[in-house]
Amino acid sequence: MTEFTIPDMTCGHCVGAITDALTAVDENCEIDFDLLNHQITVHSNRTPQQLVNALTAAGYPPTISEN
């Protein structure tokens, strides 16, 4: 599980773009969104850096905190 804060995530369009970006690198990932607090939790077999790269490429550069 990796948690990200995504300051630029503000709406449903952002949620869709983030979902598309992350499922492109791991089609089986699970993503929990907290839109109000600009946070997501990702359950994936990819490394946090791979997820950061995908989010950044999609225009949503995150900050990261691993749990």
CHARMM internal coordinates of N, CA and C (Angstrom, degrees):
IC EDIT
DIST 1 N 1 CA 1.4460
DIST 1 CA 1 C 1.5222
ANGL 1 N 1 CA 1 C 108.36
DIST 1 C 2 N 1.3145
ANGL 1 CA 1 C 2 N 116.14
DIHE 1 N 1 CA 1 C 2 N 133.73
DIST 2 N 2 CA 1.4556
ANGL 1 C 2 N 2 CA 121.87
DIHE 1 CA 1 C 2 N 2 CA 176.81
DIST 2 CA 2 C 1.5152
ANGL 2 N 2 CA 2 C 108.48
DIHE 1 C 2 N 2 CA 2 C -131.61
DIST 2 C 3 N 1.3123
ANGL 2 CA 2 C 3 N 115.93
DIHE 2 N 2 CA 2 C 3 N 134.25
DIST 3 N 3 CA 1.4550
ANGL 2 C 3 N 3 CA 121.11
DIHE 2 CA 2 C 3 N 3 CA 177.95
DIST 3 CA 3 C 1.5229
ANGL 3 N 3 CA 3 C 109.40
DIHE 2 C 3 N 3 CA 3 C -105.60
DIST 3 C 4 N 1.3204
ANGL 3 CA 3 C 4 N 114.77
DIHE 3 N 3 CA 3 C 4 N 139.46
DIST 4 N 4 CA 1.4536
ANGL 3 C 4 N 4 CA 121.38
DIHE 3 CA 3 C 4 N 4 CA 178.09
DIST 4 CA 4 C 1.5124
ANGL 4 N 4 CA 4 C 109.29
DIHE 3 C 4 N 4 CA 4 C -128.77
DIST 4 C 5 N 1.3062
ANGL 4 CA 4 C 5 N 115.66
DIHE 4 N 4 CA 4 C 5 N 145.58
DIST 5 N 5 CA 1.4557
ANGL 4 C 5 N 5 CA 121.46
DIHE 4 CA 4 C 5 N 5 CA 165.95
DIST 5 CA 5 C 1.5180
ANGL 5 N 5 CA 5 C 105.84
DIHE 4 C 5 N 5 CA 5 C -105.20
DIST 5 C 6 N 1.3266
ANGL 5 CA 5 C 6 N 115.34
DIHE 5 N 5 CA 5 C 6 N 128.80
DIST 6 N 6 CA 1.4640
ANGL 5 C 6 N 6 CA 120.89
DIHE 5 CA 5 C 6 N 6 CA -177.58
DIST 6 CA 6 C 1.5274
ANGL 6 N 6 CA 6 C 106.94
DIHE 5 C 6 N 6 CA 6 C -122.98
DIST 6 C 7 N 1.3253
ANGL 6 CA 6 C 7 N 116.54
DIHE 6 N 6 CA 6 C 7 N 92.87
DIST 7 N 7 CA 1.4700
ANGL 6 C 7 N 7 CA 120.27
DIHE 6 CA 6 C 7 N 7 CA -175.14
DIST 7 CA 7 C 1.5235
ANGL 7 N 7 CA 7 C 113.97
DIHE 6 C 7 N 7 CA 7 C -56.55
DIST 7 C 8 N 1.3328
ANGL 7 CA 7 C 8 N 118.44
DIHE 7 N 7 CA 7 C 8 N -31.45
DIST 8 N 8 CA 1.4651
ANGL 7 C 8 N 8 CA 121.41
DIHE 7 CA 7 C 8 N 8 CA -176.85
DIST 8 CA 8 C 1.5252
ANGL 8 N 8 CA 8 C 113.90
DIHE 7 C 8 N 8 CA 8 C -84.81
DIST 8 C 9 N 1.3184
ANGL 8 CA 8 C 9 N 118.94
DIHE 8 N 8 CA 8 C 9 N -0.42
DIST 9 N 9 CA 1.4643
ANGL 8 C 9 N 9 CA 122.32
DIHE 8 CA 8 C 9 N 9 CA 179.95
DIST 9 CA 9 C 1.5264
ANGL 9 N 9 CA 9 C 108.63
DIHE 8 C 9 N 9 CA 9 C -83.32
DIST 9 C 10 N 1.3424
ANGL 9 CA 9 C 10 N 115.76
DIHE 9 N 9 CA 9 C 10 N 111.08
DIST 10 N 10 CA 1.4613
ANGL 9 C 10 N 10 CA 119.00
DIHE 9 CA 9 C 10 N 10 CA -174.44
DIST 10 CA 10 C 1.5222
ANGL 10 N 10 CA 10 C 115.15
DIHE 9 C 10 N 10 CA 10 C -129.84
DIST 10 C 11 N 1.3555
ANGL 10 CA 10 C 11 N 117.94
DIHE 10 N 10 CA 10 C 11 N -9.88
DIST 11 N 11 CA 1.4637
ANGL 10 C 11 N 11 CA 118.28
DIHE 10 CA 10 C 11 N 11 CA -172.66
DIST 11 CA 11 C 1.5298
ANGL 11 N 11 CA 11 C 111.41
DIHE 10 C 11 N 11 CA 11 C -153.59
DIST 11 C 12 N 1.3190
ANGL 11 CA 11 C 12 N 114.52
DIHE 11 N 11 CA 11 C 12 N 179.34
DIST 12 N 12 CA 1.4531
ANGL 11 C 12 N 12 CA 120.40
DIHE 11 CA 11 C 12 N 12 CA 179.21
DIST 12 CA 12 C 1.5155
ANGL 12 N 12 CA 12 C 113.41
DIHE 11 C 12 N 12 CA 12 C -63.30
DIST 12 C 13 N 1.3304
ANGL 12 CA 12 C 13 N 117.45
DIHE 12 N 12 CA 12 C 13 N -33.28
DIST 13 N 13 CA 1.4649
ANGL 12 C 13 N 13 CA 120.02
DIHE 12 CA 12 C 13 N 13 CA 176.39
DIST 13 CA 13 C 1.5250
ANGL 13 N 13 CA 13 C 109.69
DIHE 12 C 13 N 13 CA 13 C -61.46
DIST 13 C 14 N 1.3172
ANGL 13 CA 13 C 14 N 117.16
DIHE 13 N 13 CA 13 C 14 N -41.94
DIST 14 N 14 CA 1.4651
ANGL 13 C 14 N 14 CA 121.68
DIHE 13 CA 13 C 14 N 14 CA 178.29
DIST 14 CA 14 C 1.5331
ANGL 14 N 14 CA 14 C 110.19
DIHE 13 C 14 N 14 CA 14 C -61.00
DIST 14 C 15 N 1.3142
ANGL 14 CA 14 C 15 N 116.40
DIHE 14 N 14 CA 14 C 15 N -43.31
DIST 15 N 15 CA 1.4639
ANGL 14 C 15 N 15 CA 120.91
DIHE 14 CA 14 C 15 N 15 CA 179.29
DIST 15 CA 15 C 1.5262
ANGL 15 N 15 CA 15 C 110.07
DIHE 14 C 15 N 15 CA 15 C -58.97
DIST 15 C 16 N 1.3320
ANGL 15 CA 15 C 16 N 116.56
DIHE 15 N 15 CA 15 C 16 N -43.49
DIST 16 N 16 CA 1.4621
ANGL 15 C 16 N 16 CA 120.56
DIHE 15 CA 15 C 16 N 16 CA 179.01
DIST 16 CA 16 C 1.5168
ANGL 16 N 16 CA 16 C 112.47
DIHE 15 C 16 N 16 CA 16 C -64.18
DIST 16 C 17 N 1.3204
ANGL 16 CA 16 C 17 N 116.58
DIHE 16 N 16 CA 16 C 17 N -43.58
DIST 17 N 17 CA 1.4671
ANGL 16 C 17 N 17 CA 120.50
DIHE 16 CA 16 C 17 N 17 CA -179.49
DIST 17 CA 17 C 1.5271
ANGL 17 N 17 CA 17 C 110.99
DIHE 16 C 17 N 17 CA 17 C -66.21
DIST 17 C 18 N 1.3116
ANGL 17 CA 17 C 18 N 116.64
DIHE 17 N 17 CA 17 C 18 N -39.23
DIST 18 N 18 CA 1.4699
ANGL 17 C 18 N 18 CA 120.94
DIHE 17 CA 17 C 18 N 18 CA 178.53
DIST 18 CA 18 C 1.5271
ANGL 18 N 18 CA 18 C 109.90
DIHE 17 C 18 N 18 CA 18 C -67.31
DIST 18 C 19 N 1.3127
ANGL 18 CA 18 C 19 N 116.79
DIHE 18 N 18 CA 18 C 19 N -43.00
DIST 19 N 19 CA 1.4655
ANGL 18 C 19 N 19 CA 120.64
DIHE 18 CA 18 C 19 N 19 CA 177.57
DIST 19 CA 19 C 1.5243
ANGL 19 N 19 CA 19 C 110.32
DIHE 18 C 19 N 19 CA 19 C -59.69
DIST 19 C 20 N 1.3217
ANGL 19 CA 19 C 20 N 117.12
DIHE 19 N 19 CA 19 C 20 N -46.13
DIST 20 N 20 CA 1.4608
ANGL 19 C 20 N 20 CA 120.99
DIHE 19 CA 19 C 20 N 20 CA 179.17
DIST 20 CA 20 C 1.5287
ANGL 20 N 20 CA 20 C 111.28
DIHE 19 C 20 N 20 CA 20 C -60.59
DIST 20 C 21 N 1.3271
ANGL 20 CA 20 C 21 N 116.69
DIHE 20 N 20 CA 20 C 21 N -43.49
DIST 21 N 21 CA 1.4699
ANGL 20 C 21 N 21 CA 120.89
DIHE 20 CA 20 C 21 N 21 CA -178.23
DIST 21 CA 21 C 1.5224
ANGL 21 N 21 CA 21 C 111.53
DIHE 20 C 21 N 21 CA 21 C -63.82
DIST 21 C 22 N 1.3180
ANGL 21 CA 21 C 22 N 116.20
DIHE 21 N 21 CA 21 C 22 N -43.56
DIST 22 N 22 CA 1.4686
ANGL 21 C 22 N 22 CA 119.01
DIHE 21 CA 21 C 22 N 22 CA -176.39
DIST 22 CA 22 C 1.5220
ANGL 22 N 22 CA 22 C 112.23
DIHE 21 C 22 N 22 CA 22 C -76.04
DIST 22 C 23 N 1.3257
ANGL 22 CA 22 C 23 N 117.45
DIHE 22 N 22 CA 22 C 23 N -37.14
DIST 23 N 23 CA 1.4659
ANGL 22 C 23 N 23 CA 118.29
DIHE 22 CA 22 C 23 N 23 CA 178.93
DIST 23 CA 23 C 1.5221
ANGL 23 N 23 CA 23 C 111.45
DIHE 22 C 23 N 23 CA 23 C -72.70
DIST 23 C 24 N 1.3254
ANGL 23 CA 23 C 24 N 117.60
DIHE 23 N 23 CA 23 C 24 N -17.60
DIST 24 N 24 CA 1.4605
ANGL 23 C 24 N 24 CA 120.15
DIHE 23 CA 23 C 24 N 24 CA 175.13
DIST 24 CA 24 C 1.5252
ANGL 24 N 24 CA 24 C 111.45
DIHE 23 C 24 N 24 CA 24 C -68.95
DIST 24 C 25 N 1.3317
ANGL 24 CA 24 C 25 N 117.26
DIHE 24 N 24 CA 24 C 25 N -29.48
DIST 25 N 25 CA 1.4698
ANGL 24 C 25 N 25 CA 120.35
DIHE 24 CA 24 C 25 N 25 CA 178.62
DIST 25 CA 25 C 1.5269
ANGL 25 N 25 CA 25 C 112.41
DIHE 24 C 25 N 25 CA 25 C -97.39
DIST 25 C 26 N 1.3369
ANGL 25 CA 25 C 26 N 117.23
DIHE 25 N 25 CA 25 C 26 N -20.62
DIST 26 N 26 CA 1.4663
ANGL 25 C 26 N 26 CA 121.64
DIHE 25 CA 25 C 26 N 26 CA 176.82
DIST 26 CA 26 C 1.5250
ANGL 26 N 26 CA 26 C 107.99
DIHE 25 C 26 N 26 CA 26 C -152.31
DIST 26 C 27 N 1.3194
ANGL 26 CA 26 C 27 N 115.68
DIHE 26 N 26 CA 26 C 27 N 96.50
DIST 27 N 27 CA 1.4639
ANGL 26 C 27 N 27 CA 119.80
DIHE 26 CA 26 C 27 N 27 CA -175.32
DIST 27 CA 27 C 1.5200
ANGL 27 N 27 CA 27 C 113.19
DIHE 26 C 27 N 27 CA 27 C -64.13
DIST 27 C 28 N 1.3378
ANGL 27 CA 27 C 28 N 117.69
DIHE 27 N 27 CA 27 C 28 N -16.15
DIST 28 N 28 CA 1.4584
ANGL 27 C 28 N 28 CA 121.09
DIHE 27 CA 27 C 28 N 28 CA -179.41
DIST 28 CA 28 C 1.5189
ANGL 28 N 28 CA 28 C 113.79
DIHE 27 C 28 N 28 CA 28 C -102.27
DIST 28 C 29 N 1.3209
ANGL 28 CA 28 C 29 N 117.30
DIHE 28 N 28 CA 28 C 29 N 9.01
DIST 29 N 29 CA 1.4666
ANGL 28 C 29 N 29 CA 118.57
DIHE 28 CA 28 C 29 N 29 CA -178.61
DIST 29 CA 29 C 1.5284
ANGL 29 N 29 CA 29 C 110.07
DIHE 28 C 29 N 29 CA 29 C -69.17
DIST 29 C 30 N 1.3270
ANGL 29 CA 29 C 30 N 114.30
DIHE 29 N 29 CA 29 C 30 N 154.18
DIST 30 N 30 CA 1.4565
ANGL 29 C 30 N 30 CA 121.61
DIHE 29 CA 29 C 30 N 30 CA 175.70
DIST 30 CA 30 C 1.5186
ANGL 30 N 30 CA 30 C 106.98
DIHE 29 C 30 N 30 CA 30 C -117.66
DIST 30 C 31 N 1.3220
ANGL 30 CA 30 C 31 N 115.94
DIHE 30 N 30 CA 30 C 31 N 133.96
DIST 31 N 31 CA 1.4515
ANGL 30 C 31 N 31 CA 121.43
DIHE 30 CA 30 C 31 N 31 CA -175.51
DIST 31 CA 31 C 1.5230
ANGL 31 N 31 CA 31 C 109.39
DIHE 30 C 31 N 31 CA 31 C -126.27
DIST 31 C 32 N 1.3202
ANGL 31 CA 31 C 32 N 116.01
DIHE 31 N 31 CA 31 C 32 N 127.60
DIST 32 N 32 CA 1.4573
ANGL 31 C 32 N 32 CA 121.58
DIHE 31 CA 31 C 32 N 32 CA 173.78
DIST 32 CA 32 C 1.5226
ANGL 32 N 32 CA 32 C 107.25
DIHE 31 C 32 N 32 CA 32 C -108.21
DIST 32 C 33 N 1.3288
ANGL 32 CA 32 C 33 N 116.50
DIHE 32 N 32 CA 32 C 33 N 127.76
DIST 33 N 33 CA 1.4592
ANGL 32 C 33 N 33 CA 122.20
DIHE 32 CA 32 C 33 N 33 CA -176.56
DIST 33 CA 33 C 1.5207
ANGL 33 N 33 CA 33 C 111.37
DIHE 32 C 33 N 33 CA 33 C -106.15
DIST 33 C 34 N 1.3206
ANGL 33 CA 33 C 34 N 115.96
DIHE 33 N 33 CA 33 C 34 N 136.06
DIST 34 N 34 CA 1.4638
ANGL 33 C 34 N 34 CA 123.85
DIHE 33 CA 33 C 34 N 34 CA 169.49
DIST 34 CA 34 C 1.5259
ANGL 34 N 34 CA 34 C 105.22
DIHE 33 C 34 N 34 CA 34 C -123.13
DIST 34 C 35 N 1.3254
ANGL 34 CA 34 C 35 N 115.52
DIHE 34 N 34 CA 34 C 35 N 84.39
DIST 35 N 35 CA 1.4562
ANGL 34 C 35 N 35 CA 121.59
DIHE 34 CA 34 C 35 N 35 CA -173.07
DIST 35 CA 35 C 1.5241
ANGL 35 N 35 CA 35 C 111.62
DIHE 34 C 35 N 35 CA 35 C -62.40
DIST 35 C 36 N 1.3244
ANGL 35 CA 35 C 36 N 116.87
DIHE 35 N 35 CA 35 C 36 N -39.40
DIST 36 N 36 CA 1.4592
ANGL 35 C 36 N 36 CA 121.16
DIHE 35 CA 35 C 36 N 36 CA -177.95
DIST 36 CA 36 C 1.5268
ANGL 36 N 36 CA 36 C 111.97
DIHE 35 C 36 N 36 CA 36 C -59.19
DIST 36 C 37 N 1.3414
ANGL 36 CA 36 C 37 N 116.13
DIHE 36 N 36 CA 36 C 37 N -39.66
DIST 37 N 37 CA 1.4668
ANGL 36 C 37 N 37 CA 120.97
DIHE 36 CA 36 C 37 N 37 CA -178.33
DIST 37 CA 37 C 1.5227
ANGL 37 N 37 CA 37 C 113.25
DIHE 36 C 37 N 37 CA 37 C -99.52
DIST 37 C 38 N 1.3360
ANGL 37 CA 37 C 38 N 116.83
DIHE 37 N 37 CA 37 C 38 N 6.56
DIST 38 N 38 CA 1.4713
ANGL 37 C 38 N 38 CA 122.41
DIHE 37 CA 37 C 38 N 38 CA 177.87
DIST 38 CA 38 C 1.5284
ANGL 38 N 38 CA 38 C 111.94
DIHE 37 C 38 N 38 CA 38 C 59.40
DIST 38 C 39 N 1.3339
ANGL 38 CA 38 C 39 N 116.95
DIHE 38 N 38 CA 38 C 39 N 39.13
DIST 39 N 39 CA 1.4583
ANGL 38 C 39 N 39 CA 120.62
DIHE 38 CA 38 C 39 N 39 CA -177.83
DIST 39 CA 39 C 1.5180
ANGL 39 N 39 CA 39 C 111.18
DIHE 38 C 39 N 39 CA 39 C -125.39
DIST 39 C 40 N 1.3481
ANGL 39 CA 39 C 40 N 113.96
DIHE 39 N 39 CA 39 C 40 N 148.44
DIST 40 N 40 CA 1.4585
ANGL 39 C 40 N 40 CA 120.36
DIHE 39 CA 39 C 40 N 40 CA 171.23
DIST 40 CA 40 C 1.5247
ANGL 40 N 40 CA 40 C 108.73
DIHE 39 C 40 N 40 CA 40 C -132.55
DIST 40 C 41 N 1.3087
ANGL 40 CA 40 C 41 N 114.94
DIHE 40 N 40 CA 40 C 41 N 152.80
DIST 41 N 41 CA 1.4526
ANGL 40 C 41 N 41 CA 122.64
DIHE 40 CA 40 C 41 N 41 CA 172.33
DIST 41 CA 41 C 1.5204
ANGL 41 N 41 CA 41 C 106.33
DIHE 40 C 41 N 41 CA 41 C -119.88
DIST 41 C 42 N 1.3303
ANGL 41 CA 41 C 42 N 115.95
DIHE 41 N 41 CA 41 C 42 N 126.72
DIST 42 N 42 CA 1.4621
ANGL 41 C 42 N 42 CA 120.79
DIHE 41 CA 41 C 42 N 42 CA -175.98
DIST 42 CA 42 C 1.5229
ANGL 42 N 42 CA 42 C 109.49
DIHE 41 C 42 N 42 CA 42 C -117.75
DIST 42 C 43 N 1.3187
ANGL 42 CA 42 C 43 N 115.59
DIHE 42 N 42 CA 42 C 43 N 126.98
DIST 43 N 43 CA 1.4602
ANGL 42 C 43 N 43 CA 122.61
DIHE 42 CA 42 C 43 N 43 CA 172.75
DIST 43 CA 43 C 1.5198
ANGL 43 N 43 CA 43 C 105.63
DIHE 42 C 43 N 43 CA 43 C -104.21
DIST 43 C 44 N 1.3349
ANGL 43 CA 43 C 44 N 116.36
DIHE 43 N 43 CA 43 C 44 N 110.97
DIST 44 N 44 CA 1.4571
ANGL 43 C 44 N 44 CA 120.69
DIHE 43 CA 43 C 44 N 44 CA -173.62
DIST 44 CA 44 C 1.5151
ANGL 44 N 44 CA 44 C 109.96
DIHE 43 C 44 N 44 CA 44 C -151.19
DIST 44 C 45 N 1.3341
ANGL 44 CA 44 C 45 N 115.41
DIHE 44 N 44 CA 44 C 45 N 156.01
DIST 45 N 45 CA 1.4639
ANGL 44 C 45 N 45 CA 119.85
DIHE 44 CA 44 C 45 N 45 CA 174.17
DIST 45 CA 45 C 1.5254
ANGL 45 N 45 CA 45 C 111.16
DIHE 44 C 45 N 45 CA 45 C -91.06
DIST 45 C 46 N 1.3257
ANGL 45 CA 45 C 46 N 117.80
DIHE 45 N 45 CA 45 C 46 N 2.62
DIST 46 N 46 CA 1.4632
ANGL 45 C 46 N 46 CA 122.24
DIHE 45 CA 45 C 46 N 46 CA 175.57
DIST 46 CA 46 C 1.5253
ANGL 46 N 46 CA 46 C 109.70
DIHE 45 C 46 N 46 CA 46 C -86.01
DIST 46 C 47 N 1.3296
ANGL 46 CA 46 C 47 N 115.42
DIHE 46 N 46 CA 46 C 47 N 157.67
DIST 47 N 47 CA 1.4672
ANGL 46 C 47 N 47 CA 119.55
DIHE 46 CA 46 C 47 N 47 CA 179.24
DIST 47 CA 47 C 1.5286
ANGL 47 N 47 CA 47 C 109.25
DIHE 46 C 47 N 47 CA 47 C -72.35
DIST 47 C 48 N 1.3341
ANGL 47 CA 47 C 48 N 116.14
DIHE 47 N 47 CA 47 C 48 N 155.14
DIST 48 N 48 CA 1.4701
ANGL 47 C 48 N 48 CA 118.52
DIHE 47 CA 47 C 48 N 48 CA 175.76
DIST 48 CA 48 C 1.5337
ANGL 48 N 48 CA 48 C 111.96
DIHE 47 C 48 N 48 CA 48 C -55.26
DIST 48 C 49 N 1.3256
ANGL 48 CA 48 C 49 N 117.60
DIHE 48 N 48 CA 48 C 49 N -37.28
DIST 49 N 49 CA 1.4664
ANGL 48 C 49 N 49 CA 119.23
DIHE 48 CA 48 C 49 N 49 CA -179.61
DIST 49 CA 49 C 1.5251
ANGL 49 N 49 CA 49 C 111.89
DIHE 48 C 49 N 49 CA 49 C -65.57
DIST 49 C 50 N 1.3330
ANGL 49 CA 49 C 50 N 117.61
DIHE 49 N 49 CA 49 C 50 N -37.57
DIST 50 N 50 CA 1.4631
ANGL 49 C 50 N 50 CA 120.05
DIHE 49 CA 49 C 50 N 50 CA 176.71
DIST 50 CA 50 C 1.5252
ANGL 50 N 50 CA 50 C 110.71
DIHE 49 C 50 N 50 CA 50 C -62.60
DIST 50 C 51 N 1.3223
ANGL 50 CA 50 C 51 N 116.20
DIHE 50 N 50 CA 50 C 51 N -38.52
DIST 51 N 51 CA 1.4570
ANGL 50 C 51 N 51 CA 120.66
DIHE 50 CA 50 C 51 N 51 CA 178.70
DIST 51 CA 51 C 1.5238
ANGL 51 N 51 CA 51 C 110.66
DIHE 50 C 51 N 51 CA 51 C -68.84
DIST 51 C 52 N 1.3283
ANGL 51 CA 51 C 52 N 116.78
DIHE 51 N 51 CA 51 C 52 N -42.42
DIST 52 N 52 CA 1.4670
ANGL 51 C 52 N 52 CA 121.31
DIHE 51 CA 51 C 52 N 52 CA 176.72
DIST 52 CA 52 C 1.5219
ANGL 52 N 52 CA 52 C 109.96
DIHE 51 C 52 N 52 CA 52 C -59.15
DIST 52 C 53 N 1.3206
ANGL 52 CA 52 C 53 N 116.55
DIHE 52 N 52 CA 52 C 53 N -44.39
DIST 53 N 53 CA 1.4663
ANGL 52 C 53 N 53 CA 120.32
DIHE 52 CA 52 C 53 N 53 CA 179.91
DIST 53 CA 53 C 1.5262
ANGL 53 N 53 CA 53 C 111.45
DIHE 52 C 53 N 53 CA 53 C -60.26
DIST 53 C 54 N 1.3286
ANGL 53 CA 53 C 54 N 116.66
DIHE 53 N 53 CA 53 C 54 N -42.94
DIST 54 N 54 CA 1.4613
ANGL 53 C 54 N 54 CA 120.79
DIHE 53 CA 53 C 54 N 54 CA -179.94
DIST 54 CA 54 C 1.5295
ANGL 54 N 54 CA 54 C 111.11
DIHE 53 C 54 N 54 CA 54 C -65.53
DIST 54 C 55 N 1.3186
ANGL 54 CA 54 C 55 N 116.43
DIHE 54 N 54 CA 54 C 55 N -43.42
DIST 55 N 55 CA 1.4631
ANGL 54 C 55 N 55 CA 120.35
DIHE 54 CA 54 C 55 N 55 CA 179.51
DIST 55 CA 55 C 1.5288
ANGL 55 N 55 CA 55 C 111.51
DIHE 54 C 55 N 55 CA 55 C -65.20
DIST 55 C 56 N 1.3131
ANGL 55 CA 55 C 56 N 115.99
DIHE 55 N 55 CA 55 C 56 N -42.89
DIST 56 N 56 CA 1.4602
ANGL 55 C 56 N 56 CA 120.77
DIHE 55 CA 55 C 56 N 56 CA -179.94
DIST 56 CA 56 C 1.5282
ANGL 56 N 56 CA 56 C 110.69
DIHE 55 C 56 N 56 CA 56 C -64.07
DIST 56 C 57 N 1.3268
ANGL 56 CA 56 C 57 N 116.83
DIHE 56 N 56 CA 56 C 57 N -43.34
DIST 57 N 57 CA 1.4663
ANGL 56 C 57 N 57 CA 120.91
DIHE 56 CA 56 C 57 N 57 CA 178.91
DIST 57 CA 57 C 1.5300
ANGL 57 N 57 CA 57 C 111.20
DIHE 56 C 57 N 57 CA 57 C -62.14
DIST 57 C 58 N 1.3351
ANGL 57 CA 57 C 58 N 116.41
DIHE 57 N 57 CA 57 C 58 N -30.23
DIST 58 N 58 CA 1.4665
ANGL 57 C 58 N 58 CA 120.78
DIHE 57 CA 57 C 58 N 58 CA -179.80
DIST 58 CA 58 C 1.5330
ANGL 58 N 58 CA 58 C 112.11
DIHE 57 C 58 N 58 CA 58 C -82.68
DIST 58 C 59 N 1.3346
ANGL 58 CA 58 C 59 N 116.82
DIHE 58 N 58 CA 58 C 59 N -4.23
DIST 59 N 59 CA 1.4635
ANGL 58 C 59 N 59 CA 120.06
DIHE 58 CA 58 C 59 N 59 CA 178.98
DIST 59 CA 59 C 1.5075
ANGL 59 N 59 CA 59 C 114.63
DIHE 58 C 59 N 59 CA 59 C 94.88
DIST 59 C 60 N 1.3273
ANGL 59 CA 59 C 60 N 117.08
DIHE 59 N 59 CA 59 C 60 N 14.98
DIST 60 N 60 CA 1.4584
ANGL 59 C 60 N 60 CA 122.24
DIHE 59 CA 59 C 60 N 60 CA -179.14
DIST 60 CA 60 C 1.5284
ANGL 60 N 60 CA 60 C 110.66
DIHE 59 C 60 N 60 CA 60 C -126.40
DIST 60 C 61 N 1.3307
ANGL 60 CA 60 C 61 N 117.82
DIHE 60 N 60 CA 60 C 61 N 67.22
DIST 61 N 61 CA 1.4657
ANGL 60 C 61 N 61 CA 119.94
DIHE 60 CA 60 C 61 N 61 CA -178.08
DIST 61 CA 61 C 1.5344
ANGL 61 N 61 CA 61 C 110.82
DIHE 60 C 61 N 61 CA 61 C -63.88
DIST 61 C 62 N 1.3323
ANGL 61 CA 61 C 62 N 116.24
DIHE 61 N 61 CA 61 C 62 N 125.70
DIST 62 N 62 CA 1.4637
ANGL 61 C 62 N 62 CA 120.16
DIHE 61 CA 61 C 62 N 62 CA -176.22
DIST 62 CA 62 C 1.5181
ANGL 62 N 62 CA 62 C 112.67
DIHE 61 C 62 N 62 CA 62 C -100.11
DIST 62 C 63 N 1.3157
ANGL 62 CA 62 C 63 N 113.51
DIHE 62 N 62 CA 62 C 63 N 168.33
DIST 63 N 63 CA 1.4510
ANGL 62 C 63 N 63 CA 121.11
DIHE 62 CA 62 C 63 N 63 CA 160.80
DIST 63 CA 63 C 1.5225
ANGL 63 N 63 CA 63 C 104.25
DIHE 62 C 63 N 63 CA 63 C -105.77
DIST 63 C 64 N 1.3125
ANGL 63 CA 63 C 64 N 117.19
DIHE 63 N 63 CA 63 C 64 N 157.38
DIST 64 N 64 CA 1.4678
ANGL 63 C 64 N 64 CA 121.12
DIHE 63 CA 63 C 64 N 64 CA -170.23
DIST 64 CA 64 C 1.5150
ANGL 64 N 64 CA 64 C 111.32
DIHE 63 C 64 N 64 CA 64 C -128.94
DIST 64 C 65 N 1.3251
ANGL 64 CA 64 C 65 N 115.58
DIHE 64 N 64 CA 64 C 65 N 144.22
DIST 65 N 65 CA 1.4616
ANGL 64 C 65 N 65 CA 121.79
DIHE 64 CA 64 C 65 N 65 CA 168.28
DIST 65 CA 65 C 1.5144
ANGL 65 N 65 CA 65 C 107.17
DIHE 64 C 65 N 65 CA 65 C -142.84
DIST 65 C 66 N 1.3174
ANGL 65 CA 65 C 66 N 116.26
DIHE 65 N 65 CA 65 C 66 N 119.43
DIST 66 N 66 CA 1.4687
ANGL 65 C 66 N 66 CA 120.30
DIHE 65 CA 65 C 66 N 66 CA -176.60
DIST 66 CA 66 C 1.5070
ANGL 66 N 66 CA 66 C 110.59
DIHE 65 C 66 N 66 CA 66 C -88.82
DIST 66 C 67 N 1.3382
ANGL 66 CA 66 C 67 N 115.50
DIHE 66 N 66 CA 66 C 67 N 140.39
DIST 67 N 67 CA 1.4715
ANGL 66 C 67 N 67 CA 121.85
DIHE 66 CA 66 C 67 N 67 CA 175.37
DIST 67 CA 67 C 1.4990
ANGL 67 N 67 CA 67 C 109.21
DIHE 66 C 67 N 67 CA 67 C -121.54
END
COOR INIT
IC SEED 1 N 1 CA 1 C
IC BUILD
